[in-house]
Amino acid sequence: MSKPITLYSHGTGPNPWKVDLILRELNIPYETEWMDFADLKKEPFESKVSPNGRVPAIHDPNTNITLWESGAIIEYLVATYDKSAALTYTSSPEKYHVSQWLHFQMSGQGPYFGQAAWFWKFHQEQLPSAKERYFEQVKRVFYVLDKALKGKTWLVGDKCTIADLSFVTWDGMAAKMGIEKNYPDYYAWNQRLVARPSVQKMLKDKEAAMAAGH
């Protein structure tokens, strides 16, 4: 039996929960080490785990690898543990399309949704131009996904893959903006994802982690 992977996480950010979700989907044993924000920029975490001083990061004792960056971790977990290709494809062009959507999530969704949340909720000054800029980018991502999903159940092929699952945690944040129903194919896809048992369990555990102050 595999030794459990250590997942370095905190309760609030969407990216650690992306990795948590893939670990659940693949039934990989893991343990969560909750990190305080203040400790992310301190030693030994920065030098031993994540030079970027952020989570998620993992240490896999089965291969003795330490990784940071959620997309790289997801790709590693699939390559190492998804022997039946349950969450990906081994055929071309499907495997490259899965990678394409994973990279779009990391470059197109995560950064823009994060900036939208910052300027709408956390920034100390009200900057209407910044709020409008990132709100428009959130709508652009919804538009891209809605268009790609027209007449389809999943982003790639005929099954749910990491291409789909990687979007779930950030979509939950954007749902608070109340515009997702303007994109019906996107919205139906998101509802299919949220209905998955692994996602339901992850969302409950995230609530519990935040309530516990992680």
MDTraj code that builds the backbone (N, CA, C; nanometers):
import mdtraj as md
import numpy as np

residues = "MET SER LYS PRO ILE THR LEU TYR SER HIS GLY THR GLY PRO ASN PRO TRP LYS VAL ASP LEU ILE LEU ARG GLU LEU ASN ILE PRO TYR GLU THR GLU TRP MET ASP PHE ALA ASP LEU LYS LYS GLU PRO PHE GLU SER LYS VAL SER PRO ASN GLY ARG VAL PRO ALA ILE HIS ASP PRO ASN THR ASN ILE THR LEU TRP GLU SER GLY ALA ILE ILE GLU TYR LEU VAL ALA THR TYR ASP LYS SER ALA ALA LEU THR TYR THR SER SER PRO GLU LYS TYR HIS VAL SER GLN TRP LEU HIS PHE GLN MET SER GLY GLN GLY PRO TYR PHE GLY GLN ALA ALA TRP PHE TRP LYS PHE HIS GLN GLU GLN LEU PRO SER ALA LYS GLU ARG TYR PHE GLU GLN VAL LYS ARG VAL PHE TYR VAL LEU ASP LYS ALA LEU LYS GLY LYS THR TRP LEU VAL GLY ASP LYS CYS THR ILE ALA ASP LEU SER PHE VAL THR TRP ASP GLY MET ALA ALA LYS MET GLY ILE GLU LYS ASN TYR PRO ASP TYR TYR ALA TRP ASN GLN ARG LEU VAL ALA ARG PRO SER VAL GLN LYS MET LEU LYS ASP LYS GLU ALA ALA MET ALA ALA GLY HIS".split()
xyz = np.array([
    [0.0840, -0.1190, 0.0000],
    [0.0000, 0.0000, 0.0000],
    [0.0881, 0.1247, 0.0000],
    [0.0458, 0.2260, -0.0742],
    [0.1222, 0.3496, -0.0824],
    [0.1230, 0.4219, 0.0516],
    [0.2356, 0.4846, 0.0822],
    [0.2412, 0.5745, 0.1969],
    [0.1638, 0.7005, 0.1628],
    [0.1009, 0.7653, 0.2596],
    [0.0217, 0.8842, 0.2286],
    [0.1084, 1.0017, 0.1832],
    [0.0605, 1.0701, 0.0848],
    [0.1220, 1.1940, 0.0380],
    [0.0898, 1.3053, 0.1368],
    [0.1845, 1.3934, 0.1613],
    [0.1584, 1.5127, 0.2418],
    [0.1152, 1.6258, 0.1500],
    [-0.0029, 1.6805, 0.1755],
    [-0.0535, 1.7965, 0.1037],
    [-0.0430, 1.9175, 0.1954],
    [0.0395, 2.0146, 0.1572],
    [0.0506, 2.1403, 0.2308],
    [-0.0605, 2.2323, 0.1809],
    [-0.1410, 2.2829, 0.2724],
    [-0.2632, 2.3514, 0.2317],
    [-0.2987, 2.4605, 0.3319],
    [-0.3996, 2.5392, 0.2975],
    [-0.4705, 2.6221, 0.3947],
    [-0.6174, 2.6243, 0.3537],
    [-0.7027, 2.6670, 0.4440],
    [-0.8451, 2.6472, 0.4231],
    [-0.9111, 2.7383, 0.3229],
    [-0.8520, 2.8535, 0.2926],
    [-0.9248, 2.9556, 0.2187],
    [-0.9037, 2.9532, 0.0677],
    [-0.7821, 2.9343, 0.0217],
    [-0.7523, 2.9511, -0.1200],
    [-0.8048, 2.8378, -0.2066],
    [-0.8481, 2.8671, -0.3295],
    [-0.8991, 2.7629, -0.4188],
    [-0.7932, 2.6629, -0.4662],
    [-0.6686, 2.7062, -0.4832],
    [-0.5698, 2.6180, -0.5460],
    [-0.5359, 2.4929, -0.4656],
    [-0.5175, 2.5008, -0.3336],
    [-0.4925, 2.3769, -0.2600],
    [-0.6068, 2.2765, -0.2719],
    [-0.7297, 2.3270, -0.2825],
    [-0.8445, 2.2376, -0.2918],
    [-0.8557, 2.1731, -0.4294],
    [-0.7972, 2.2342, -0.5303],
    [-0.7880, 2.1674, -0.6615],
    [-0.7108, 2.0371, -0.6478],
    [-0.5974, 2.0429, -0.5791],
    [-0.5136, 1.9240, -0.5602],
    [-0.5841, 1.8248, -0.4694],
    [-0.6440, 1.8740, -0.3625],
    [-0.7199, 1.7889, -0.2713],
    [-0.8245, 1.7080, -0.3488],
    [-0.8930, 1.7738, -0.4412],
    [-0.9978, 1.7081, -0.5183],
    [-0.9435, 1.5951, -0.6051],
    [-0.8299, 1.6161, -0.6683],
    [-0.7720, 1.5116, -0.7534],
    [-0.7249, 1.3942, -0.6687],
    [-0.6684, 1.4208, -0.5523],
    [-0.6301, 1.3135, -0.4612],
    [-0.7517, 1.2290, -0.4238],
    [-0.8642, 1.2944, -0.3988],
    [-0.9874, 1.2226, -0.3657],
    [-1.0369, 1.1404, -0.4836],
    [-1.0404, 1.2034, -0.5996],
    [-1.0928, 1.1360, -0.7185],
    [-1.0136, 1.0087, -0.7493],
    [-0.8833, 1.0122, -0.7265],
    [-0.7977, 0.8978, -0.7577],
    [-0.7765, 0.8042, -0.6386],
    [-0.8436, 0.8353, -0.5275],
    [-0.8317, 0.7517, -0.4066],
    [-0.6862, 0.7327, -0.3636],
    [-0.6102, 0.8409, -0.3694],
    [-0.4701, 0.8376, -0.3272],
    [-0.4643, 0.8708, -0.1783],
    [-0.4017, 0.7876, -0.0962],
    [-0.3889, 0.8216, 0.0461],
    [-0.3102, 0.9528, 0.0637],
    [-0.3627, 1.0402, 0.1495],
    [-0.2918, 1.1667, 0.1739],
    [-0.3261, 1.2205, 0.3118],
    [-0.2373, 1.3033, 0.3596],
    [-0.2563, 1.3740, 0.4858],
    [-0.2367, 1.5226, 0.4590],
    [-0.3193, 1.6051, 0.5213],
    [-0.3099, 1.7493, 0.5008],
    [-0.2316, 1.8131, 0.6147],
    [-0.1326, 1.8915, 0.5784],
    [-0.0604, 1.9729, 0.6770],
    [-0.1048, 2.1178, 0.6577],
    [-0.1803, 2.1669, 0.7549],
    [-0.2348, 2.3017, 0.7446],
    [-0.1262, 2.4044, 0.7762],
    [-0.1144, 2.5020, 0.6883],
    [-0.0100, 2.6035, 0.7006],
    [-0.0719, 2.7391, 0.7338],
    [-0.0134, 2.8087, 0.8301],
    [-0.0487, 2.9483, 0.8536],
    [0.0157, 3.0341, 0.7457],
    [-0.0541, 3.1387, 0.7039],
    [0.0007, 3.2258, 0.5994],
    [0.1376, 3.2794, 0.6381],
    [0.1554, 3.3125, 0.7650],
    [0.2826, 3.3709, 0.8089],
    [0.3978, 3.2736, 0.7928],
    [0.3700, 3.1451, 0.8004],
    [0.4765, 3.0454, 0.7938],
    [0.5183, 3.0102, 0.6514],
    [0.4398, 3.0525, 0.5541],
    [0.4701, 3.0178, 0.4146],
    [0.5977, 3.0868, 0.3653],
    [0.6290, 3.2015, 0.4222],
    [0.7470, 3.2773, 0.3799],
    [0.8661, 3.2547, 0.4721],
    [0.8546, 3.1557, 0.5600],
    [0.9608, 3.1292, 0.6569],
    [1.0319, 2.9983, 0.6234],
    [1.1462, 2.9819, 0.6854],
    [1.2166, 2.8535, 0.6784],
    [1.1569, 2.7569, 0.7825],
    [1.1537, 2.6280, 0.7531],
    [1.2174, 2.5634, 0.6377],
    [1.1264, 2.5512, 0.5156],
    [1.0017, 2.6063, 0.5250],
    [0.9060, 2.5831, 0.4166],
    [0.9568, 2.6362, 0.2833],
    [1.0101, 2.7593, 0.2833],
    [1.0528, 2.8184, 0.1561],
    [1.1670, 2.7417, 0.0902],
    [1.2623, 2.6972, 0.1669],
    [1.3777, 2.6307, 0.1073],
    [1.3547, 2.4819, 0.0835],
    [1.2730, 2.4184, 0.1687],
    [1.2545, 2.2737, 0.1614],
    [1.1335, 2.2314, 0.0796],
    [1.0333, 2.3209, 0.0708],
    [0.9079, 2.2793, 0.0076],
    [0.8717, 2.3674, -0.1116],
    [0.8524, 2.4970, -0.0883],
    [0.8038, 2.5854, -0.1947],
    [0.8801, 2.7177, -0.1936],
    [0.9726, 2.7373, -0.2863],
    [1.0456, 2.8639, -0.2915],
    [0.9549, 2.9831, -0.3212],
    [0.8363, 2.9559, -0.3737],
    [0.7393, 3.0624, -0.3993],
    [0.6658, 3.1035, -0.2726],
    [0.6813, 3.0271, -0.1660],
    [0.6177, 3.0616, -0.0398],
    [0.4665, 3.0578, -0.0444],
    [0.4135, 2.9623, -0.1216],
    [0.2678, 2.9490, -0.1327],
    [0.2297, 2.8017, -0.1316],
    [0.1005, 2.7786, -0.1108],
    [0.0467, 2.6435, -0.1230],
    [-0.0539, 2.6437, -0.2387],
    [-0.0765, 2.5254, -0.2978],
    [-0.0434, 2.3923, -0.2511],
    [0.1004, 2.3524, -0.2822],
    [0.1441, 2.2541, -0.2067],
    [0.2665, 2.1807, -0.2357],
    [0.2440, 2.0394, -0.1839],
    [0.3202, 1.9455, -0.2359],
    [0.3095, 1.8082, -0.1868],
    [0.4487, 1.7496, -0.1650],
    [0.4528, 1.6521, -0.0756],
    [0.5691, 1.5627, -0.0688],
    [0.5169, 1.4209, -0.0783],
    [0.5695, 1.3473, -0.1755],
    [0.5296, 1.2088, -0.1978],
    [0.6416, 1.1174, -0.1486],
    [0.6221, 1.0494, -0.0359],
    [0.7276, 0.9622, 0.0164],
    [0.7494, 0.8371, -0.0686],
    [0.6535, 0.8067, -0.1550],
    [0.6667, 0.6884, -0.2408],
    [0.7667, 0.7096, -0.3539],
    [0.7840, 0.8350, -0.3933],
    [0.8796, 0.8671, -0.4997],
    [0.9856, 0.9660, -0.4525],
    [0.9679, 1.0154, -0.3290],
    [1.0585, 1.1142, -0.2690],
    [1.0655, 1.2429, -0.3504],
    [0.9508, 1.2827, -0.4052],
    [0.9451, 1.4076, -0.4814],
    [0.8649, 1.5112, -0.4031],
    [0.9124, 1.6352, -0.4075],
    [0.8398, 1.7487, -0.3521],
    [0.8062, 1.8421, -0.4674],
    [0.6809, 1.8833, -0.4754],
    [0.6355, 1.9679, -0.5857],
    [0.5499, 2.0820, -0.5332],
    [0.5574, 2.1948, -0.6014],
    [0.4670, 2.3057, -0.5777],
    [0.4105, 2.3485, -0.7126],
    [0.3096, 2.4327, -0.7124],
    [0.2293, 2.4729, -0.8280],
    [0.1219, 2.3674, -0.8563],
    [-0.0031, 2.4097, -0.8443],
    [-0.1149, 2.3156, -0.8500],
    [-0.1221, 2.2390, -0.9818],
    [-0.0986, 2.3055, -1.0939],
    [-0.1067, 2.2365, -1.2225],
    [-0.0012, 2.1284, -1.2365],
    [0.1209, 2.1597, -1.1941],
    [0.2289, 2.0607, -1.2001],
    [0.1981, 1.9426, -1.1091],
    [0.1407, 1.9700, -0.9918],
    [0.1058, 1.8629, -0.8991],
    [-0.0016, 1.7730, -0.9591],
    [-0.1031, 1.8333, -1.0189],
    [-0.2109, 1.7553, -1.0802],
    [-0.1565, 1.6669, -1.1923],
    [-0.0725, 1.7224, -1.2767],
    [-0.0136, 1.6434, -1.3851],
    [0.0693, 1.5276, -1.3289],
    [0.1420, 1.5535, -1.2224],
    [0.2228, 1.4486, -1.1594],
    [0.1340, 1.3378, -1.1028],
    [0.0289, 1.3756, -1.0319],
    [-0.0584, 1.2755, -0.9709],
    [-0.1213, 1.1853, -1.0762],
    [-0.1636, 1.2446, -1.1865],
    [-0.2240, 1.1654, -1.2936],
    [-0.1201, 1.0738, -1.3584],
    [-0.0027, 1.1284, -1.3868],
    [0.1013, 1.0483, -1.4527],
    [0.1482, 0.9336, -1.3638],
    [0.1492, 0.9553, -1.2322],
    [0.2045, 0.8566, -1.1400],
    [0.1011, 0.7571, -1.0894],
    [-0.0216, 0.8029, -1.0672],
    [-0.1194, 0.7199, -0.9972],
    [-0.2439, 0.6850, -1.0791],
    [-0.2692, 0.7551, -1.1870],
    [-0.3908, 0.7280, -1.2661],
    [-0.3591, 0.6257, -1.3752],
    [-0.3339, 0.5027, -1.3346],
    [-0.2893, 0.3991, -1.4287],
    [-0.3982, 0.3597, -1.5283],
    [-0.5231, 0.3789, -1.4915],
    [-0.6329, 0.3440, -1.5827],
    [-0.6802, 0.4635, -1.6653],
    [-0.6113, 0.5767, -1.6521],
    [-0.6484, 0.7002, -1.7236],
    [-0.7939, 0.7386, -1.6955],
    [-0.8333, 0.7282, -1.5687],
    [-0.9699, 0.7627, -1.5302],
    [-0.9986, 0.9115, -1.5489],
    [-0.8955, 0.9945, -1.5265],
    [-0.9156, 1.1399, -1.5322],
    [-0.8393, 1.2049, -1.6470],
    [-0.7960, 1.1262, -1.7425],
    [-0.7233, 1.1812, -1.8558],
    [-0.7400, 1.0874, -1.9754],
    [-0.6634, 1.1112, -2.0786],
    [-0.6603, 1.0243, -2.1962],
    [-0.5156, 0.9929, -2.2303],
    [-0.4943, 0.8790, -2.2890],
    [-0.3618, 0.8444, -2.3417],
    [-0.3576, 0.8589, -2.4922],
    [-0.4734, 0.8789, -2.5540],
    [-0.4820, 0.8915, -2.7005],
    [-0.4620, 1.0363, -2.7423],
    [-0.4186, 1.0535, -2.8658],
    [-0.4036, 1.1871, -2.9251],
    [-0.5201, 1.2091, -3.0221],
    [-0.5805, 1.3285, -3.0242],
    [-0.5349, 1.4534, -2.9603],
    [-0.5899, 1.4768, -2.8202],
    [-0.6687, 1.3819, -2.7679],
    [-0.7395, 1.4065, -2.6422],
    [-0.6465, 1.4432, -2.5273],
    [-0.5336, 1.3726, -2.5142],
    [-0.4445, 1.4007, -2.4007],
    [-0.3881, 1.5422, -2.4072],
    [-0.3695, 1.5931, -2.5292],
    [-0.3189, 1.7296, -2.5443],
    [-0.4300, 1.8315, -2.5192],
    [-0.5528, 1.7964, -2.5529],
    [-0.6647, 1.8858, -2.5233],
    [-0.6889, 1.8949, -2.3729],
    [-0.6699, 1.7845, -2.3015],
    [-0.6780, 1.7889, -2.1546],
    [-0.5738, 1.8863, -2.0999],
    [-0.4511, 1.8743, -2.1490],
    [-0.3439, 1.9637, -2.1051],
    [-0.3756, 2.1089, -2.1402],
    [-0.4317, 2.1289, -2.2582],
    [-0.4681, 2.2634, -2.3030],
    [-0.5642, 2.3306, -2.2055],
    [-0.6690, 2.2600, -2.1629],
    [-0.7666, 2.3181, -2.0711],
    [-0.7097, 2.3359, -1.9314],
    [-0.6247, 2.2439, -1.8883],
    [-0.5597, 2.2604, -1.7582],
    [-0.4753, 2.3879, -1.7577],
    [-0.4033, 2.4127, -1.8654],
    [-0.3203, 2.5333, -1.8737],
    [-0.4068, 2.6590, -1.8850],
    [-0.5208, 2.6487, -1.9517],
    [-0.6109, 2.7634, -1.9582],
    [-0.6649, 2.7960, -1.8192],
    [-0.6945, 2.6929, -1.7408],
    [-0.7390, 2.7195, -1.6042],
    [-0.6325, 2.7945, -1.5253],
    [-0.5079, 2.7513, -1.5396],
    [-0.3998, 2.8116, -1.4610],
    [-0.3655, 2.9526, -1.5086],
    [-0.3733, 2.9756, -1.6393],
    [-0.3327, 3.1059, -1.6921],
    [-0.4501, 3.1996, -1.7159],
    [-0.5676, 3.1441, -1.7464],
    [-0.6819, 3.2252, -1.7849],
    [-0.7849, 3.2429, -1.6762],
    [-0.8102, 3.1371, -1.5997],
    [-0.9123, 3.1473, -1.4951],
    [-0.8549, 3.1937, -1.3619],
    [-0.7618, 3.1162, -1.3054],
    [-0.7126, 3.1435, -1.1708],
    [-0.6646, 3.2863, -1.1484],
    [-0.5704, 3.3367, -1.2301],
    [-0.5187, 3.4714, -1.2049],
    [-0.6254, 3.5804, -1.2169],
    [-0.7113, 3.5709, -1.3177],
    [-0.8118, 3.6758, -1.3373],
    [-0.9209, 3.6695, -1.2316],
    [-0.9640, 3.5492, -1.1964],
    [-1.0644, 3.5379, -1.0918],
    [-1.0074, 3.5857, -0.9589],
    [-0.8809, 3.5538, -0.9343],
    [-0.8164, 3.5978, -0.8114],
    [-0.8080, 3.7489, -0.8016],
    [-0.7713, 3.8134, -0.9109],
    [-0.7630, 3.9595, -0.9108],
    [-0.9011, 4.0230, -0.8979],
    [-1.0009, 3.9603, -0.9611],
    [-1.1378, 4.0111, -0.9477],
    [-1.1813, 4.0069, -0.8010],
    [-1.1543, 3.8952, -0.7343],
    [-1.1914, 3.8832, -0.5929],
    [-1.1179, 3.9870, -0.5092],
    [-0.9893, 4.0083, -0.5409],
    [-0.9105, 4.1039, -0.4625],
    [-0.9687, 4.2447, -0.4720],
    [-0.9957, 4.2902, -0.5945],
    [-1.0400, 4.4285, -0.6110],
    [-1.1866, 4.4480, -0.5716],
    [-1.2646, 4.3418, -0.5763],
    [-1.4038, 4.3539, -0.5354],
    [-1.4211, 4.3421, -0.3844],
    [-1.3322, 4.2697, -0.3179],
    [-1.3579, 4.2382, -0.1779],
    [-1.2508, 4.2857, -0.0804],
    [-1.1242, 4.2828, -0.1218],
    [-1.0160, 4.2997, -0.0244],
    [-0.9354, 4.4287, -0.0392],
    [-0.9282, 4.4868, -0.1563],
    [-0.8416, 4.6036, -0.1774],
    [-0.8915, 4.7203, -0.0931],
    [-0.7987, 4.7910, -0.0297],
    [-0.8370, 4.8949, 0.0649],
    [-0.8963, 5.0181, -0.0028],
    [-0.8654, 5.0392, -0.1308],
    [-0.9227, 5.1510, -0.2048],
    [-1.0267, 5.0989, -0.3037],
    [-1.1275, 5.1794, -0.3301],
    [-1.2240, 5.1464, -0.4337],
    [-1.1696, 5.1949, -0.5680],
    [-1.1385, 5.1002, -0.6560],
    [-1.0829, 5.1329, -0.7872],
    [-1.1774, 5.0793, -0.8941],
    [-1.2747, 5.1604, -0.9357],
    [-1.3749, 5.1121, -1.0316],
    [-1.3147, 5.0582, -1.1611],
    [-1.2068, 5.1204, -1.2091],
    [-1.1479, 5.0739, -1.3348],
    [-1.0880, 4.9336, -1.3197],
    [-1.0259, 4.9065, -1.2048],
    [-0.9701, 4.7733, -1.1810],
    [-1.0817, 4.6711, -1.1634],
    [-1.1868, 4.7085, -1.0905],
    [-1.2991, 4.6177, -1.0716],
    [-1.3634, 4.5832, -1.2049],
    [-1.3810, 4.6835, -1.2890],
    [-1.4417, 4.6590, -1.4205],
    [-1.3514, 4.5726, -1.5076],
    [-1.2210, 4.5998, -1.5042],
    [-1.1241, 4.5233, -1.5839],
    [-1.1326, 4.3739, -1.5533],
    [-1.1293, 4.3392, -1.4253],
    [-1.1248, 4.1974, -1.3901],
    [-1.2625, 4.1328, -1.3956],
    [-1.3675, 4.2109, -1.3747],
    [-1.5018, 4.1575, -1.3933],
    [-1.5228, 4.1188, -1.5396],
    [-1.4718, 4.2000, -1.6307],
    [-1.4817, 4.1677, -1.7732],
    [-1.4018, 4.0418, -1.8066],
    [-1.2898, 4.0213, -1.7398],
    [-1.2101, 3.9014, -1.7640],
    [-1.2791, 3.7762, -1.7099],
    [-1.3480, 3.7886, -1.5968],
    [-1.4276, 3.6771, -1.5462],
    [-1.5333, 3.6388, -1.6491],
    [-1.6015, 3.7386, -1.7041],
    [-1.7039, 3.7107, -1.8058],
    [-1.6421, 3.6490, -1.9306],
    [-1.5215, 3.6913, -1.9648],
    [-1.4538, 3.6337, -2.0821],
    [-1.4284, 3.4848, -2.0624],
    [-1.3827, 3.4462, -1.9430],
    [-1.3579, 3.3043, -1.9150],
    [-1.4882, 3.2259, -1.9215],
    [-1.5948, 3.2803, -1.8630],
    [-1.7253, 3.2149, -1.8728],
    [-1.7656, 3.1964, -2.0194],
    [-1.7436, 3.3000, -2.0995],
    [-1.7799, 3.2943, -2.2414],
    [-1.7027, 3.1834, -2.3134],
    [-1.5718, 3.1757, -2.2888],
    [-1.4889, 3.0739, -2.3538],
    [-1.5376, 2.9337, -2.3179],
    [-1.5628, 2.9111, -2.1905],
    [-1.6093, 2.7804, -2.1466],
    [-1.7479, 2.7488, -2.2006],
    [-1.8370, 2.8468, -2.1963],
    [-1.9731, 2.8272, -2.2449],
    [-1.9732, 2.7895, -2.3933],
    [-1.8916, 2.8583, -2.4705],
    [-1.8839, 2.8312, -2.6137],
    [-1.8249, 2.6925, -2.6405],
    [-1.7202, 2.6565, -2.5663],
    [-1.6542, 2.5276, -2.5867],
    [-1.7444, 2.4115, -2.5471],
    [-1.8346, 2.4339, -2.4519],
    [-1.9194, 2.3267, -2.3998],
    [-2.0516, 2.3113, -2.4745],
    [-2.0766, 2.3968, -2.5722],
    [-2.2033, 2.3897, -2.6436],
    [-2.2208, 2.2522, -2.7071],
    [-2.3274, 2.1840, -2.6697],
    [-2.3548, 2.0517, -2.7235],
    [-2.2684, 1.9420, -2.6650],
    [-2.1957, 1.9722, -2.5581],
    [-2.1054, 1.8740, -2.4981],
    [-2.1338, 1.8593, -2.3485],
    [-2.0969, 1.7431, -2.2958],
    [-2.1109, 1.7190, -2.1528],
    [-1.9845, 1.7578, -2.0781],
    [-1.8684, 1.7261, -2.1366],
    [-1.7391, 1.7536, -2.0741],
    [-1.6489, 1.8260, -2.1726],
    [-1.5427, 1.8862, -2.1228],
    [-1.4547, 1.9648, -2.2094],
    [-1.3825, 1.8799, -2.3127],
    [-1.3426, 1.7586, -2.2733],
    [-1.2666, 1.6720, -2.3640],
    [-1.3304, 1.5334, -2.3652],
    [-1.3637, 1.4869, -2.4836],
    [-1.4131, 1.3511, -2.4974],
    [-1.5451, 1.3277, -2.4273],
    [-1.5613, 1.2055, -2.3765],
    [-1.6898, 1.1639, -2.3216],
    [-1.6856, 1.1378, -2.1719],
    [-1.5864, 1.1948, -2.1017],
    [-1.5780, 1.1719, -1.9580],
    [-1.5210, 1.2944, -1.8875],
    [-1.5456, 1.2999, -1.7576],
    [-1.4895, 1.4052, -1.6735],
    [-1.3409, 1.3793, -1.6534],
    [-1.2594, 1.4815, -1.6747],
    [-1.1147, 1.4693, -1.6597],
    [-1.0624, 1.5837, -1.5734],
    [-0.9309, 1.5850, -1.5560],
    [-0.8701, 1.6979, -1.4840],
    [-0.8949, 1.8293, -1.5559],
    [-0.9222, 1.8239, -1.6860],
    [-0.9561, 1.9457, -1.7594],
    [-1.0794, 2.0114, -1.6994],
    [-1.1775, 1.9315, -1.6610],
    [-1.3000, 1.9836, -1.6004],
    [-1.2799, 2.0152, -1.4522],
    [-1.2246, 1.9191, -1.3798],
    [-1.2166, 1.9307, -1.2340],
    [-1.1302, 2.0473, -1.1881],
    [-1.0331, 2.0862, -1.2692],
    [-0.9429, 2.1937, -1.2271],
    [-1.0134, 2.3284, -1.2135],
    [-1.1315, 2.3424, -1.2735],
    [-1.2025, 2.4700, -1.2695],
    [-1.2940, 2.4853, -1.1476],
    [-1.3263, 2.3762, -1.0797],
    [-1.4361, 2.3766, -0.9826],
    [-1.4142, 2.4741, -0.8681],
    [-1.2977, 2.4753, -0.8092],
    [-1.2800, 2.5540, -0.6868],
    [-1.2838, 2.7039, -0.7136],
    [-1.2294, 2.7475, -0.8262],
    [-1.2369, 2.8890, -0.8606],
    [-1.3773, 2.9277, -0.9060],
    [-1.4483, 2.8349, -0.9710],
    [-1.5851, 2.8636, -1.0125],
    [-1.6734, 2.8928, -0.8924],
    [-1.6462, 2.8259, -0.7808],
    [-1.7237, 2.8504, -0.6608],
    [-1.7110, 2.9932, -0.6125],
    [-1.5917, 3.0502, -0.6265],
    [-1.5714, 3.1897, -0.5889],
    [-1.6468, 3.2828, -0.6839],
    [-1.6390, 3.2549, -0.8131],
    [-1.7015, 3.3429, -0.9117],
    [-1.8528, 3.3370, -0.9059],
    [-1.9069, 3.2265, -0.8571],
    [-2.0523, 3.2128, -0.8486],
    [-2.1136, 3.3221, -0.7622],
    [-2.0346, 3.3761, -0.6680],
    [-2.0854, 3.4815, -0.5806],
    [-2.1137, 3.6104, -0.6572],
    [-2.0586, 3.6213, -0.7781],
    [-2.0838, 3.7408, -0.8588],
    [-2.2211, 3.7358, -0.9260],
    [-2.2823, 3.6173, -0.9282],
    [-2.4196, 3.6061, -0.9748],
    [-2.4411, 3.6167, -1.1236],
    [-2.3396, 3.5882, -1.2046],
    [-2.3570, 3.6012, -1.3495],
    [-2.3463, 3.4688, -1.4232],
    [-2.3158, 3.3608, -1.3499],
    [-2.2863, 3.2348, -1.4175],
    [-2.4075, 3.1803, -1.4930],
    [-2.5293, 3.2121, -1.4489],
    [-2.6480, 3.1603, -1.5175],
    [-2.6704, 3.2269, -1.6528],
    [-2.5959, 3.3333, -1.6800],
    [-2.6014, 3.3958, -1.8131],
    [-2.5313, 3.3107, -1.9182],
    [-2.4644, 3.2056, -1.8748],
    [-2.3879, 3.1180, -1.9641],
    [-2.4389, 2.9748, -1.9430],
    [-2.5486, 2.9385, -2.0116],
    [-2.6220, 2.8163, -1.9762],
    [-2.5443, 2.6872, -1.9936],
    [-2.4613, 2.6751, -2.0965],
    [-2.3857, 2.5520, -2.1141],
    [-2.2756, 2.5406, -2.0085],
    [-2.2136, 2.6520, -1.9789],
    [-2.1174, 2.6543, -1.8679],
    [-2.1873, 2.6178, -1.7369],
    [-2.3012, 2.6781, -1.7118],
    [-2.3693, 2.6579, -1.5843],
    [-2.4104, 2.5121, -1.5664],
    [-2.4641, 2.4501, -1.6716],
    [-2.5053, 2.3096, -1.6631],
    [-2.3849, 2.2192, -1.6357],
    [-2.2722, 2.2496, -1.7011],
    [-2.1477, 2.1742, -1.6792],
    [-2.1008, 2.1881, -1.5351],
    [-2.1041, 2.3095, -1.4847],
    [-2.0613, 2.3325, -1.3471],
    [-2.1497, 2.2581, -1.2481],
    [-2.2784, 2.2530, -1.2749],
    [-2.3691, 2.1788, -1.1876],
    [-2.3399, 2.0295, -1.1899],
    [-2.3024, 1.9767, -1.3058],
    [-2.2630, 1.8356, -1.3132],
    [-2.1390, 1.8096, -1.2287],
    [-2.0453, 1.9007, -1.2333],
    [-1.9227, 1.8849, -1.1548],
    [-1.9515, 1.8921, -1.0050],
    [-2.0296, 1.9901, -0.9650],
    [-2.0582, 2.0097, -0.8232],
    [-2.1360, 1.8919, -0.7656],
    [-2.2108, 1.8215, -0.8495],
    [-2.2894, 1.7067, -0.8028],
    [-2.2039, 1.5829, -0.7761],
    [-2.0796, 1.5821, -0.8202],
    [-1.9947, 1.4651, -0.7982],
    [-1.9700, 1.4463, -0.6484],
    [-1.9751, 1.3213, -0.5999],
    [-1.9532, 1.2979, -0.4559],
    [-1.8211, 1.3537, -0.4047],
    [-1.7152, 1.3429, -0.4843],
    [-1.5851, 1.3933, -0.4405],
    [-1.5877, 1.5445, -0.4217],
    [-1.6587, 1.6145, -0.5095],
    [-1.6679, 1.7601, -0.4988],
    [-1.7529, 1.7985, -0.3776],
    [-1.8644, 1.7288, -0.3587],
    [-1.9484, 1.7561, -0.2432],
    [-1.8715, 1.7387, -0.1118],
    [-1.7957, 1.6301, -0.1042],
    [-1.7173, 1.6041, 0.0172],
    [-1.6079, 1.7093, 0.0341],
    [-1.5424, 1.7463, -0.0744],
    [-1.4372, 1.8476, -0.0674],
    [-1.4941, 1.9809, -0.0192],
    [-1.6103, 2.0211, -0.0710],
    [-1.6694, 2.1483, -0.0318],
    [-1.7076, 2.1484, 0.1170],
    [-1.7579, 2.0364, 0.1666],
    [-1.7909, 2.0269, 0.3089],
    [-1.6652, 2.0338, 0.3944],
    [-1.5604, 1.9658, 0.3491],
    [-1.4353, 1.9675, 0.4247],
    [-1.3708, 2.1057, 0.4219],
    [-1.3878, 2.1760, 0.3109],
    [-1.3334, 2.3119, 0.3030],
    [-1.4053, 2.4031, 0.4024],
    [-1.5369, 2.3919, 0.4094],
    [-1.6125, 2.4699, 0.5074],
    [-1.5662, 2.4420, 0.6488],
    [-1.5457, 2.3131, 0.6783],
    [-1.5013, 2.2733, 0.8120],
    [-1.3624, 2.3265, 0.8416],
    [-1.2739, 2.3220, 0.7420],
    [-1.1371, 2.3717, 0.7607],
    [-1.1360, 2.5206, 0.7873],
    [-1.2188, 2.5945, 0.7138],
    [-1.2263, 2.7395, 0.7348],
    [-1.2862, 2.7719, 0.8712],
    [-1.3863, 2.6941, 0.9123],
    [-1.4480, 2.7167, 1.0431],
    [-1.3480, 2.6883, 1.1552],
    [-1.2565, 2.5950, 1.1299],
    [-1.1544, 2.5603, 1.2302],
    [-1.0374, 2.6565, 1.2287],
    [-1.0386, 2.7517, 1.1355],
    [-0.9324, 2.8517, 1.1298],
    [-0.8094, 2.8095, 1.0545],
    [-0.8199, 2.7048, 0.9707],
    [-0.7043, 2.6605, 0.8930],
    [-0.6793, 2.7536, 0.7739],
])
top = md.Topology()
chain = top.add_chain()
for i, resn in enumerate(residues, 1):
    res = top.add_residue(resn, chain, resSeq=i)
    for name in ("N", "CA", "C"):
        top.add_atom(name, md.element.get_by_symbol(name[0]), res)
traj = md.Trajectory(xyz[None], top)
